[in-house]
Every structure is written in structure tokens, then in C-alpha cells.
Amino acid sequence: MTADLADRHLNLVPFVSVHHMMELVLEIGVERFLTELAAYIEEDFRRWEDFDKTPRVASHSREGVIELMPTSDGRHYGFKYVNGHPKNTREGRQTVTAFGVYADVGTGYPLLISEMTILTALRTAATSALAAKYLAPEGARCMAIIGNGAQAEFQAMAFKALLGIDRLRFFDIDRQATQKCLRNLAGLGFDMTACSTAQEAVEGADIITTVTADKQYATILTDNMVGSGVHINAVGGDCPGKTELHRDILLRSDIFVEYPPQTRIEGEIQQLDADHPVEELWRVIAGKAGGRRDARQITLFDSVGFATEDFSALRYVRDRLAGTSHYVDLDLLADPDEPRDLFGMLLRFPGSSLLAARRSA
């Protein structure tokens, strides 16, 4: 499985399992992977107008949400299946799981199927750090992370790789979650502090990341906790009825989003009037709009995740697979000798009961 992917048999589709994804990430190196992935996301943001865009297709329940996130740039198509079920943690399951497909528009044939639970964590963190590259105060070194679940360490590593963040202040209502982060990130170049309250965590922080999981309107940050000049990376409020920031913080901030029609439904700005001004991140990256103007400005990246970021992640992984053994071939697509003779495949299959029945007739 080390040949160029383009030379493989047309009906074989490369599949990247969780095991393969971990191999690929560790072979490349986590920080390099995040940096290169962020570059792919940035490249696709710069050509934002090439993409089909639609809010994700969501099926909500009391327990959580299952979503499909599709997009296409006219040459390739990608979609992700992803769930968000905060209660899963209590049952020993992941809050978020995902897989994705990357396909050729010209033929409709899939070119890659991949796990995206780990990959989504990486792309979410890479997107957060990419936004902060344009929005965070110059020389930022200290970040508070409020909510120390599955995404926290990925955020820390991405901000270190892209911005040089090396001081972390952690808070979670579950102290074991904070201790988990301290253990996992030990020896990786951080000065880390476990804090007793969210207020304590944000003291002295240049960047505040909120990444909590509960599906509810919540106030993780109150207005008095946010001073001038900070950048807020609001990751956890990502579906209807789920927020993390007090509304007054939004009114004081310059707000940047991925795709307004989706973010107004799912993000922090669901708390605001529908015509409240926001800026699209792609416009900042493409040089069509300004990001941070001055040292006192409060910038807020209201991140909910968008399909182009998953497209970028799948594109990046596929480019990195060539010459590796970090995938298996799936016999996914029927490939009859004559394209119109699909039934004939059943007749000619070894031991076919149809053929035996015809012979005995």
C-alpha cells in the first residue's frame, strides 16, 4: 500500500482508521501536523468563494445532535458525519465522534474515507489558532483554557505551534479533567497553572479559550472577567441552545465568524439580534477586511466549525497518505466488466446460487 493513490484500482477506496490516523499524526509530529493542516485551512479560506456553502444538516434530540457537513469546490466534494452528545462522557463514550468522505466531482467516486474524531479535534484546534494569528494581541504568550475535556490539549498544542503560546491557565468544574491536561501536556514546553475558578484562570491571559461541553445556555465568562485587549476563542457554543459567554461580552467585542447563516443559529451570536454586525473570518484572511486594529480591542472568534475546514482536513490527509501504509483499501464500489451489467456480477460470483438455480432449471 505504498504506491501512488492515483495508480490504484478504481473500485478500491483508501480508508484511514483511528489506528492509521494516530500513526500518521505521530509520524508527521503533532505540531507539524497542526501547522500544515492550518496552512491547508488558510488556503481554502482564501478561495472561500469557490465553495458551495450551506449550514450543516442537523438532527437534534434532547440527548444531542447528529449532523452532516457537506461542501464542494467544484472539483472535489467532501462531507463529514458528526455527532455531539455531552451525556456520552458519563457512559464512558466520546462526546463527539465523526467520519468523513472526500470524493471526485467529475466521477462521483470517493477518493478517501477517514475517521474524523481525532481529525476533527486537530482541525478545530488548527482553525482556532489560525483565527488567533489574525486576531490575537501581538506577542500573546498566555492562554486560559476553560473547559478541560477532549479538545483542551489540542487547542494548547495548536496555539503553541502557530503562535508560540507557552503559558497555560486551566479551569474546569471537574478537577480531574484539569489534572488530565496537566499530565498529558507535561514536558511539552508549557508553564501550566491549575486554577480554582474561571475568574482566576483569565487573570493575565492574552487569549481566553472556552471549550465546555454541556448542551445548555451557560455563562462561562461574565462581562467583568473580560478586560480590554484580549482575544476570546469561543469554541464550546456550537449548537442551538448552547452558549458560553454573557451577552454583554458580545456587545463589547468585534465578532468574527466562519459562515454567518450557520453561526447565527448555533454560535454565541444566537443571543444577538439577527442584524448585529459580524465579520467573516475568510475576509480577514483574504485581506478584504481588517482583523485586530489596536491593543485595546476585544476580538471574539465565535467558532462553530464549518464544512470547508473538514474539506481541508480530508484534502491534507489524502495528500499525506501517498507512499505510506497508513490506510487500507476498501472494496467499496461495484465494478462490473460491463458498467451496465451489475446483475451479471451476482451471476458470475463464485458459488452464486443464481447460477446454480439456472443450471438446475
Contacts in CASP RR format, 6 or more apart in sequence:
PFRMAT RR
TARGET T0000
AUTHOR 0000-0000-0000
METHOD contacts of the structure
MODEL  1
MTADLADRHLNLVPFVSVHHMMELVLEIGVERFLTELAAYIEEDFRRWED
FDKTPRVASHSREGVIELMPTSDGRHYGFKYVNGHPKNTREGRQTVTAFG
VYADVGTGYPLLISEMTILTALRTAATSALAAKYLAPEGARCMAIIGNGA
QAEFQAMAFKALLGIDRLRFFDIDRQATQKCLRNLAGLGFDMTACSTAQE
AVEGADIITTVTADKQYATILTDNMVGSGVHINAVGGDCPGKTELHRDIL
LRSDIFVEYPPQTRIEGEIQQLDADHPVEELWRVIAGKAGGRRDARQITL
FDSVGFATEDFSALRYVRDRLAGTSHYVDLDLLADPDEPRDLFGMLLRFP
GSSLLAARRSA
1 324 0 8 1.000
1 325 0 8 1.000
1 327 0 8 1.000
1 328 0 8 1.000
1 329 0 8 1.000
2 323 0 8 1.000
2 324 0 8 1.000
2 325 0 8 1.000
3 323 0 8 1.000
4 322 0 8 1.000
4 323 0 8 1.000
5 14 0 8 1.000
5 111 0 8 1.000
5 318 0 8 1.000
5 321 0 8 1.000
5 322 0 8 1.000
8 14 0 8 1.000
8 329 0 8 1.000
9 329 0 8 1.000
9 335 0 8 1.000
10 109 0 8 1.000
10 333 0 8 1.000
10 335 0 8 1.000
11 331 0 8 1.000
11 332 0 8 1.000
11 333 0 8 1.000
11 334 0 8 1.000
11 335 0 8 1.000
12 329 0 8 1.000
12 330 0 8 1.000
12 331 0 8 1.000
12 332 0 8 1.000
13 109 0 8 1.000
13 110 0 8 1.000
13 111 0 8 1.000
13 112 0 8 1.000
13 113 0 8 1.000
13 329 0 8 1.000
13 330 0 8 1.000
13 332 0 8 1.000
13 333 0 8 1.000
14 111 0 8 1.000
14 112 0 8 1.000
14 113 0 8 1.000
14 318 0 8 1.000
14 321 0 8 1.000
14 327 0 8 1.000
14 328 0 8 1.000
14 329 0 8 1.000
14 330 0 8 1.000
15 112 0 8 1.000
15 113 0 8 1.000
15 114 0 8 1.000
15 327 0 8 1.000
15 328 0 8 1.000
15 329 0 8 1.000
15 330 0 8 1.000
16 24 0 8 1.000
16 112 0 8 1.000
16 113 0 8 1.000
16 114 0 8 1.000
16 115 0 8 1.000
16 317 0 8 1.000
16 321 0 8 1.000
16 326 0 8 1.000
16 327 0 8 1.000
17 115 0 8 1.000
17 327 0 8 1.000
17 328 0 8 1.000
18 115 0 8 1.000
18 117 0 8 1.000
18 118 0 8 1.000
20 115 0 8 1.000
20 326 0 8 1.000
20 327 0 8 1.000
20 328 0 8 1.000
21 114 0 8 1.000
21 115 0 8 1.000
21 118 0 8 1.000
21 119 0 8 1.000
21 317 0 8 1.000
21 326 0 8 1.000
22 118 0 8 1.000
23 326 0 8 1.000
24 33 0 8 1.000
24 317 0 8 1.000
24 320 0 8 1.000
24 321 0 8 1.000
24 324 0 8 1.000
24 326 0 8 1.000
25 33 0 8 1.000
25 118 0 8 1.000
25 122 0 8 1.000
27 324 0 8 1.000
27 326 0 8 1.000
28 36 0 8 1.000
28 320 0 8 1.000
30 157 0 8 1.000
30 161 0 8 1.000
31 157 0 8 1.000
31 160 0 8 1.000
31 161 0 8 1.000
32 161 0 8 1.000
33 122 0 8 1.000
34 122 0 8 1.000
34 125 0 8 1.000
34 126 0 8 1.000
34 129 0 8 1.000
34 154 0 8 1.000
34 157 0 8 1.000
34 158 0 8 1.000
34 161 0 8 1.000
34 162 0 8 1.000
35 161 0 8 1.000
35 162 0 8 1.000
36 316 0 8 1.000
37 122 0 8 1.000
37 123 0 8 1.000
37 126 0 8 1.000
37 312 0 8 1.000
37 313 0 8 1.000
37 316 0 8 1.000
38 126 0 8 1.000
38 127 0 8 1.000
38 129 0 8 1.000
38 130 0 8 1.000
38 158 0 8 1.000
38 161 0 8 1.000
38 162 0 8 1.000
40 312 0 8 1.000
40 313 0 8 1.000
40 315 0 8 1.000
40 316 0 8 1.000
41 123 0 8 1.000
41 126 0 8 1.000
41 127 0 8 1.000
41 130 0 8 1.000
41 308 0 8 1.000
41 309 0 8 1.000
41 312 0 8 1.000
41 313 0 8 1.000
42 130 0 8 1.000
42 285 0 8 1.000
43 312 0 8 1.000
44 51 0 8 1.000
44 73 0 8 1.000
44 308 0 8 1.000
44 309 0 8 1.000
44 311 0 8 1.000
44 312 0 8 1.000
44 315 0 8 1.000
45 130 0 8 1.000
45 281 0 8 1.000
45 282 0 8 1.000
45 285 0 8 1.000
45 286 0 8 1.000
45 308 0 8 1.000
46 282 0 8 1.000
46 285 0 8 1.000
46 286 0 8 1.000
47 73 0 8 1.000
48 280 0 8 1.000
48 282 0 8 1.000
48 286 0 8 1.000
48 308 0 8 1.000
50 73 0 8 1.000
50 74 0 8 1.000
51 71 0 8 1.000
51 72 0 8 1.000
51 73 0 8 1.000
51 308 0 8 1.000
51 311 0 8 1.000
52 70 0 8 1.000
52 71 0 8 1.000
52 72 0 8 1.000
52 73 0 8 1.000
52 74 0 8 1.000
53 71 0 8 1.000
53 259 0 8 1.000
53 306 0 8 1.000
53 307 0 8 1.000
53 308 0 8 1.000
54 70 0 8 1.000
54 71 0 8 1.000
54 307 0 8 1.000
55 259 0 8 1.000
55 261 0 8 1.000
55 262 0 8 1.000
55 265 0 8 1.000
56 67 0 8 1.000
56 68 0 8 1.000
56 69 0 8 1.000
56 262 0 8 1.000
56 307 0 8 1.000
57 67 0 8 1.000
57 68 0 8 1.000
57 69 0 8 1.000
57 70 0 8 1.000
58 65 0 8 1.000
58 66 0 8 1.000
58 67 0 8 1.000
58 239 0 8 1.000
59 65 0 8 1.000
59 66 0 8 1.000
59 67 0 8 1.000
60 239 0 8 1.000
60 240 0 8 1.000
63 85 0 8 1.000
63 87 0 8 1.000
64 83 0 8 1.000
64 84 0 8 1.000
64 85 0 8 1.000
64 86 0 8 1.000
64 87 0 8 1.000
64 215 0 8 1.000
64 239 0 8 1.000
65 83 0 8 1.000
65 84 0 8 1.000
65 85 0 8 1.000
65 215 0 8 1.000
65 239 0 8 1.000
66 81 0 8 1.000
66 82 0 8 1.000
66 83 0 8 1.000
66 84 0 8 1.000
67 81 0 8 1.000
67 82 0 8 1.000
67 83 0 8 1.000
67 84 0 8 1.000
68 79 0 8 1.000
68 80 0 8 1.000
68 81 0 8 1.000
69 79 0 8 1.000
69 80 0 8 1.000
69 82 0 8 1.000
69 306 0 8 1.000
69 307 0 8 1.000
69 310 0 8 1.000
70 77 0 8 1.000
70 78 0 8 1.000
70 79 0 8 1.000
70 307 0 8 1.000
71 77 0 8 1.000
71 78 0 8 1.000
71 79 0 8 1.000
71 307 0 8 1.000
71 308 0 8 1.000
71 310 0 8 1.000
71 311 0 8 1.000
72 78 0 8 1.000
72 105 0 8 1.000
73 311 0 8 1.000
74 105 0 8 1.000
75 104 0 8 1.000
75 105 0 8 1.000
75 106 0 8 1.000
76 102 0 8 1.000
76 103 0 8 1.000
76 104 0 8 1.000
76 105 0 8 1.000
76 111 0 8 1.000
76 311 0 8 1.000
76 315 0 8 1.000
77 102 0 8 1.000
77 103 0 8 1.000
77 104 0 8 1.000
77 105 0 8 1.000
77 108 0 8 1.000
78 100 0 8 1.000
78 101 0 8 1.000
78 102 0 8 1.000
78 103 0 8 1.000
78 307 0 8 1.000
78 310 0 8 1.000
78 311 0 8 1.000
78 314 0 8 1.000
79 100 0 8 1.000
79 101 0 8 1.000
79 307 0 8 1.000
79 310 0 8 1.000
80 98 0 8 1.000
80 99 0 8 1.000
80 100 0 8 1.000
80 116 0 8 1.000
80 120 0 8 1.000
80 307 0 8 1.000
80 310 0 8 1.000
81 98 0 8 1.000
81 99 0 8 1.000
81 100 0 8 1.000
82 96 0 8 1.000
82 97 0 8 1.000
82 98 0 8 1.000
82 116 0 8 1.000
82 120 0 8 1.000
83 96 0 8 1.000
83 97 0 8 1.000
83 98 0 8 1.000
84 95 0 8 1.000
84 96 0 8 1.000
84 97 0 8 1.000
84 239 0 8 1.000
85 93 0 8 1.000
85 95 0 8 1.000
85 96 0 8 1.000
86 95 0 8 1.000
86 213 0 8 1.000
86 214 0 8 1.000
86 215 0 8 1.000
88 94 0 8 1.000
88 95 0 8 1.000
89 95 0 8 1.000
89 213 0 8 1.000
94 117 0 8 1.000
94 150 0 8 1.000
95 150 0 8 1.000
95 213 0 8 1.000
96 117 0 8 1.000
96 120 0 8 1.000
96 121 0 8 1.000
96 150 0 8 1.000
97 117 0 8 1.000
98 115 0 8 1.000
98 116 0 8 1.000
98 117 0 8 1.000
98 119 0 8 1.000
98 120 0 8 1.000
99 113 0 8 1.000
99 114 0 8 1.000
99 115 0 8 1.000
99 116 0 8 1.000
99 117 0 8 1.000
100 113 0 8 1.000
100 114 0 8 1.000
100 115 0 8 1.000
100 116 0 8 1.000
100 310 0 8 1.000
100 314 0 8 1.000
101 110 0 8 1.000
101 112 0 8 1.000
101 113 0 8 1.000
101 114 0 8 1.000
101 314 0 8 1.000
102 110 0 8 1.000
102 111 0 8 1.000
102 112 0 8 1.000
102 114 0 8 1.000
102 311 0 8 1.000
102 314 0 8 1.000
102 315 0 8 1.000
102 318 0 8 1.000
103 109 0 8 1.000
103 110 0 8 1.000
103 111 0 8 1.000
104 110 0 8 1.000
104 111 0 8 1.000
109 333 0 8 1.000
110 332 0 8 1.000
110 333 0 8 1.000
111 318 0 8 1.000
112 314 0 8 1.000
112 317 0 8 1.000
112 318 0 8 1.000
112 321 0 8 1.000
113 330 0 8 1.000
113 332 0 8 1.000
114 314 0 8 1.000
114 317 0 8 1.000
116 310 0 8 1.000
116 313 0 8 1.000
116 314 0 8 1.000
119 313 0 8 1.000
119 314 0 8 1.000
119 317 0 8 1.000
120 310 0 8 1.000
120 313 0 8 1.000
121 150 0 8 1.000
121 151 0 8 1.000
121 154 0 8 1.000
122 154 0 8 1.000
122 158 0 8 1.000
122 313 0 8 1.000
123 309 0 8 1.000
123 310 0 8 1.000
123 312 0 8 1.000
123 313 0 8 1.000
124 151 0 8 1.000
124 154 0 8 1.000
124 155 0 8 1.000
124 235 0 8 1.000
124 303 0 8 1.000
124 305 0 8 1.000
124 309 0 8 1.000
125 151 0 8 1.000
125 154 0 8 1.000
125 155 0 8 1.000
125 157 0 8 1.000
125 158 0 8 1.000
125 159 0 8 1.000
126 158 0 8 1.000
126 162 0 8 1.000
127 258 0 8 1.000
127 303 0 8 1.000
127 305 0 8 1.000
127 309 0 8 1.000
128 155 0 8 1.000
128 158 0 8 1.000
128 159 0 8 1.000
128 209 0 8 1.000
128 233 0 8 1.000
128 235 0 8 1.000
128 301 0 8 1.000
128 303 0 8 1.000
129 155 0 8 1.000
129 158 0 8 1.000
129 159 0 8 1.000
129 161 0 8 1.000
129 162 0 8 1.000
129 163 0 8 1.000
130 162 0 8 1.000
130 285 0 8 1.000
131 233 0 8 1.000
131 256 0 8 1.000
131 281 0 8 1.000
131 301 0 8 1.000
131 303 0 8 1.000
132 140 0 8 1.000
132 159 0 8 1.000
132 162 0 8 1.000
132 163 0 8 1.000
132 207 0 8 1.000
132 231 0 8 1.000
132 233 0 8 1.000
132 301 0 8 1.000
133 162 0 8 1.000
133 163 0 8 1.000
134 281 0 8 1.000
134 284 0 8 1.000
134 285 0 8 1.000
134 291 0 8 1.000
134 292 0 8 1.000
135 231 0 8 1.000
135 256 0 8 1.000
135 284 0 8 1.000
135 291 0 8 1.000
135 292 0 8 1.000
135 299 0 8 1.000
135 301 0 8 1.000
136 163 0 8 1.000
136 206 0 8 1.000
136 207 0 8 1.000
136 231 0 8 1.000
136 292 0 8 1.000
136 299 0 8 1.000
137 206 0 8 1.000
137 229 0 8 1.000
137 230 0 8 1.000
137 231 0 8 1.000
137 292 0 8 1.000
137 295 0 8 1.000
138 292 0 8 1.000
138 295 0 8 1.000
139 206 0 8 1.000
140 163 0 8 1.000
140 165 0 8 1.000
140 206 0 8 1.000
140 207 0 8 1.000
140 231 0 8 1.000
141 164 0 8 1.000
141 165 0 8 1.000
141 166 0 8 1.000
141 167 0 8 1.000
141 206 0 8 1.000
142 165 0 8 1.000
142 167 0 8 1.000
142 168 0 8 1.000
142 169 0 8 1.000
142 204 0 8 1.000
142 205 0 8 1.000
142 206 0 8 1.000
142 207 0 8 1.000
143 155 0 8 1.000
143 156 0 8 1.000
143 159 0 8 1.000
143 165 0 8 1.000
143 167 0 8 1.000
143 168 0 8 1.000
143 169 0 8 1.000
143 205 0 8 1.000
143 206 0 8 1.000
143 207 0 8 1.000
143 208 0 8 1.000
143 209 0 8 1.000
144 168 0 8 1.000
144 169 0 8 1.000
144 170 0 8 1.000
144 171 0 8 1.000
144 195 0 8 1.000
144 201 0 8 1.000
144 202 0 8 1.000
144 205 0 8 1.000
144 207 0 8 1.000
144 208 0 8 1.000
144 209 0 8 1.000
145 152 0 8 1.000
145 155 0 8 1.000
145 156 0 8 1.000
145 168 0 8 1.000
145 169 0 8 1.000
145 170 0 8 1.000
145 171 0 8 1.000
145 181 0 8 1.000
145 201 0 8 1.000
145 209 0 8 1.000
145 211 0 8 1.000
146 171 0 8 1.000
146 172 0 8 1.000
146 198 0 8 1.000
146 201 0 8 1.000
146 202 0 8 1.000
146 208 0 8 1.000
146 209 0 8 1.000
146 210 0 8 1.000
146 211 0 8 1.000
146 212 0 8 1.000
146 220 0 8 1.000
146 221 0 8 1.000
147 170 0 8 1.000
147 171 0 8 1.000
147 172 0 8 1.000
147 177 0 8 1.000
147 210 0 8 1.000
147 211 0 8 1.000
147 212 0 8 1.000
147 213 0 8 1.000
147 220 0 8 1.000
148 170 0 8 1.000
148 171 0 8 1.000
148 172 0 8 1.000
148 174 0 8 1.000
148 177 0 8 1.000
148 178 0 8 1.000
148 180 0 8 1.000
148 181 0 8 1.000
149 172 0 8 1.000
149 177 0 8 1.000
149 180 0 8 1.000
149 181 0 8 1.000
149 211 0 8 1.000
149 213 0 8 1.000
151 211 0 8 1.000
151 235 0 8 1.000
152 170 0 8 1.000
152 177 0 8 1.000
152 181 0 8 1.000
152 211 0 8 1.000
153 181 0 8 1.000
153 184 0 8 1.000
153 185 0 8 1.000
155 209 0 8 1.000
155 211 0 8 1.000
155 233 0 8 1.000
155 235 0 8 1.000
156 165 0 8 1.000
156 168 0 8 1.000
156 181 0 8 1.000
156 185 0 8 1.000
156 190 0 8 1.000
157 185 0 8 1.000
157 188 0 8 1.000
159 165 0 8 1.000
159 207 0 8 1.000
159 209 0 8 1.000
160 166 0 8 1.000
160 188 0 8 1.000
160 189 0 8 1.000
160 190 0 8 1.000
165 207 0 8 1.000
166 189 0 8 1.000
166 190 0 8 1.000
166 191 0 8 1.000
167 190 0 8 1.000
167 191 0 8 1.000
167 192 0 8 1.000
167 193 0 8 1.000
168 181 0 8 1.000
168 185 0 8 1.000
168 190 0 8 1.000
168 191 0 8 1.000
168 192 0 8 1.000
168 193 0 8 1.000
169 192 0 8 1.000
169 193 0 8 1.000
169 195 0 8 1.000
169 200 0 8 1.000
169 201 0 8 1.000
169 202 0 8 1.000
169 203 0 8 1.000
169 204 0 8 1.000
169 205 0 8 1.000
170 178 0 8 1.000
170 181 0 8 1.000
170 182 0 8 1.000
170 192 0 8 1.000
170 193 0 8 1.000
170 194 0 8 1.000
170 195 0 8 1.000
170 201 0 8 1.000
171 178 0 8 1.000
171 194 0 8 1.000
171 195 0 8 1.000
171 196 0 8 1.000
171 197 0 8 1.000
171 198 0 8 1.000
171 200 0 8 1.000
171 201 0 8 1.000
172 178 0 8 1.000
175 194 0 8 1.000
178 194 0 8 1.000
179 194 0 8 1.000
181 192 0 8 1.000
182 192 0 8 1.000
182 194 0 8 1.000
185 192 0 8 1.000
186 192 0 8 1.000
195 201 0 8 1.000
198 220 0 8 1.000
198 221 0 8 1.000
198 225 0 8 1.000
199 225 0 8 1.000
202 208 0 8 1.000
202 221 0 8 1.000
202 225 0 8 1.000
202 226 0 8 1.000
202 230 0 8 1.000
205 230 0 8 1.000
206 230 0 8 1.000
206 231 0 8 1.000
207 230 0 8 1.000
207 231 0 8 1.000
207 232 0 8 1.000
207 233 0 8 1.000
208 221 0 8 1.000
208 226 0 8 1.000
208 230 0 8 1.000
208 231 0 8 1.000
208 232 0 8 1.000
208 233 0 8 1.000
209 232 0 8 1.000
209 233 0 8 1.000
209 235 0 8 1.000
210 220 0 8 1.000
210 221 0 8 1.000
210 232 0 8 1.000
210 233 0 8 1.000
210 234 0 8 1.000
210 235 0 8 1.000
210 236 0 8 1.000
210 237 0 8 1.000
210 244 0 8 1.000
210 245 0 8 1.000
211 235 0 8 1.000
211 236 0 8 1.000
212 218 0 8 1.000
212 220 0 8 1.000
212 236 0 8 1.000
212 237 0 8 1.000
212 244 0 8 1.000
213 236 0 8 1.000
214 242 0 8 1.000
215 239 0 8 1.000
215 241 0 8 1.000
215 242 0 8 1.000
216 241 0 8 1.000
216 242 0 8 1.000
217 241 0 8 1.000
217 242 0 8 1.000
217 243 0 8 1.000
218 242 0 8 1.000
218 243 0 8 1.000
218 244 0 8 1.000
219 244 0 8 1.000
219 245 0 8 1.000
219 246 0 8 1.000
220 244 0 8 1.000
220 245 0 8 1.000
221 232 0 8 1.000
221 244 0 8 1.000
221 245 0 8 1.000
221 246 0 8 1.000
221 249 0 8 1.000
222 246 0 8 1.000
222 249 0 8 1.000
223 246 0 8 1.000
223 248 0 8 1.000
223 249 0 8 1.000
223 252 0 8 1.000
226 232 0 8 1.000
226 249 0 8 1.000
226 252 0 8 1.000
226 298 0 8 1.000
227 298 0 8 1.000
228 296 0 8 1.000
228 297 0 8 1.000
228 298 0 8 1.000
229 295 0 8 1.000
229 296 0 8 1.000
229 297 0 8 1.000
229 298 0 8 1.000
229 299 0 8 1.000
230 298 0 8 1.000
230 299 0 8 1.000
231 292 0 8 1.000
231 298 0 8 1.000
231 299 0 8 1.000
231 300 0 8 1.000
231 301 0 8 1.000
232 245 0 8 1.000
232 249 0 8 1.000
232 253 0 8 1.000
232 298 0 8 1.000
232 299 0 8 1.000
232 300 0 8 1.000
232 301 0 8 1.000
233 301 0 8 1.000
233 303 0 8 1.000
234 244 0 8 1.000
234 245 0 8 1.000
234 267 0 8 1.000
234 268 0 8 1.000
234 300 0 8 1.000
234 301 0 8 1.000
234 302 0 8 1.000
234 303 0 8 1.000
235 303 0 8 1.000
236 242 0 8 1.000
236 244 0 8 1.000
236 303 0 8 1.000
237 243 0 8 1.000
237 244 0 8 1.000
237 266 0 8 1.000
237 267 0 8 1.000
237 268 0 8 1.000
237 304 0 8 1.000
238 266 0 8 1.000
238 267 0 8 1.000
238 303 0 8 1.000
238 304 0 8 1.000
238 305 0 8 1.000
239 266 0 8 1.000
239 267 0 8 1.000
239 304 0 8 1.000
240 265 0 8 1.000
240 266 0 8 1.000
240 270 0 8 1.000
241 270 0 8 1.000
242 266 0 8 1.000
242 267 0 8 1.000
243 267 0 8 1.000
243 268 0 8 1.000
243 270 0 8 1.000
243 271 0 8 1.000
244 268 0 8 1.000
245 268 0 8 1.000
245 300 0 8 1.000
247 271 0 8 1.000
247 272 0 8 1.000
249 298 0 8 1.000
249 300 0 8 1.000
250 268 0 8 1.000
250 269 0 8 1.000
250 271 0 8 1.000
250 272 0 8 1.000
250 276 0 8 1.000
250 300 0 8 1.000
251 272 0 8 1.000
252 298 0 8 1.000
253 298 0 8 1.000
253 299 0 8 1.000
253 300 0 8 1.000
254 279 0 8 1.000
254 291 0 8 1.000
254 293 0 8 1.000
254 297 0 8 1.000
254 298 0 8 1.000
254 299 0 8 1.000
254 300 0 8 1.000
255 268 0 8 1.000
255 269 0 8 1.000
255 276 0 8 1.000
255 277 0 8 1.000
255 278 0 8 1.000
255 279 0 8 1.000
255 300 0 8 1.000
255 302 0 8 1.000
256 278 0 8 1.000
256 279 0 8 1.000
256 280 0 8 1.000
256 281 0 8 1.000
256 284 0 8 1.000
256 291 0 8 1.000
256 299 0 8 1.000
256 300 0 8 1.000
256 301 0 8 1.000
256 302 0 8 1.000
257 263 0 8 1.000
257 267 0 8 1.000
257 269 0 8 1.000
257 278 0 8 1.000
257 279 0 8 1.000
257 280 0 8 1.000
257 281 0 8 1.000
257 301 0 8 1.000
257 302 0 8 1.000
257 304 0 8 1.000
258 280 0 8 1.000
258 281 0 8 1.000
258 282 0 8 1.000
258 303 0 8 1.000
258 304 0 8 1.000
258 305 0 8 1.000
258 306 0 8 1.000
258 308 0 8 1.000
258 309 0 8 1.000
259 280 0 8 1.000
259 306 0 8 1.000
260 278 0 8 1.000
260 280 0 8 1.000
262 304 0 8 1.000
262 306 0 8 1.000
263 269 0 8 1.000
263 278 0 8 1.000
263 302 0 8 1.000
263 304 0 8 1.000
264 270 0 8 1.000
264 274 0 8 1.000
266 304 0 8 1.000
267 302 0 8 1.000
267 304 0 8 1.000
268 300 0 8 1.000
268 302 0 8 1.000
269 276 0 8 1.000
269 278 0 8 1.000
269 302 0 8 1.000
278 302 0 8 1.000
279 289 0 8 1.000
279 290 0 8 1.000
279 291 0 8 1.000
280 289 0 8 1.000
281 301 0 8 1.000
283 289 0 8 1.000
283 290 0 8 1.000
284 290 0 8 1.000
284 291 0 8 1.000
291 299 0 8 1.000
292 299 0 8 1.000
321 327 0 8 1.000
334 342 0 8 1.000
334 345 0 8 1.000
336 342 0 8 1.000
336 344 0 8 1.000
336 345 0 8 1.000
346 352 0 8 1.000
346 354 0 8 1.000
347 354 0 8 1.000
347 355 0 8 1.000
347 358 0 8 1.000
348 355 0 8 1.000
END
